[in-house]
């Protein structure tokens, strides 16, 4: 049986449609409106995000600077078999007791 385009189109026209397109336009417009509202809310919250990022950065720099300053201020005696070496696992795990 040859694939005649006219015959195939006629058979397709006689079949019932698979899905109805009723309400498609309303669904699309609703999705666009929801997306627009989400973008508006994100734009309104942008200053809060920037402020929280700045605060987190300030806290991190302060804590890191304090930790670095206390580490550099302590004198460290480093012998070959010292158990209180600065980066020894026993010192790191026990907290340098």
Secondary structure, DSSP 8 states (H G I E B T S, - for coil): ----HHHHHHHHHHS--SS--TTHHHHHHHHHHHHHHHHHHHHHTHHHHHHHHHHHHHHHHHHHHHHHHHHHHS-----TT-TT-TT-HHHHHHT--
